[in-house]
Amino acid sequence: MKLLSFKYEGKTLFGPKVKREEAVWDVLSIAAHYEKTDFPTTIIEGVASGLDFVESIRKLVIKAEQDKDAKKFKYAFSSIEWLAPIPRTPKNVLCVGKNYLDHANEMGDDTPPEKLMVFTKSPTTIAADEQDLPIHAELTENLDYEGELAVVISKGGRNIPKQLAYDHVFGYTIANDITARDVQTAHGQFFLGKSLDGSCPMGPYLVTKNELPNSDNLSVVTKVNDEVRQNGNTKAMIFKIDELIAEISRFVTLEPGDVILTGTPAGVGKGMTPPTYLKEGDTVKVSIEGIGTLSNRFV
Ligand code: MG
């Protein structure tokens, strides 16, 4: 199932894409119409219940499809404002650095990190697919992209064993871990350089894990103005998704709706000769097999 979050007539809503249509089902209005009072009211409440949430959406959509007024429950994409699938994470967006050897190499490290490198981005960085993003010229001259697979946590927990890690995954989306390289290095700590407003666009869809069982073998392609810059595959991750969840949850309680960015393959602007950073008017598109394409223009 492909889920999205969106705004319609001022309300923040969510629902699955309508099959073979450029439209979304408004599952909250379907639930209200059929008096399903125990249906989650926010996407975070929903992802907490994992595949039960997916199953209850599926049942509501079947009811709506059989309704002679089915049309009133769906909105054309042209009539909604897209949001990131998780519009606001419960804590900072969790990010893994140098999780692809070819990217670690282009950043100047010959050997892979022995320990997981984790940093975070403020939730105020979260932006939507197709949203114009600020170039922040007053703060940085080195704004860079990082196309990444993002994991959305379902059930939370501490000390999650690696063997049970996928029980805690709700699904996957695409992220661009936009980074001000000069700020990242000048301040000795990644947080400021990683947390400029709009520097974590995510979307367009949150694809449920049952539809993406091969999350450890997906192509990740990033284009800047239609020029391919990154062409990687999640199978090259040094620390796999189950290891990320196990290791991070040794230290930090994971909560439903938390997002983990899994690292970026080679091909970022800093790694080019000469380094080539984003400029006003550039469009960055990150495509991941089975999820879609996240596209943002810088203004
Ligand atoms: Mg990154």
Residues whose N, C-alpha, C, O or C-beta is under 5 A from the ligand:
A	BS01	MG	V96 E146 D177 G263 T264
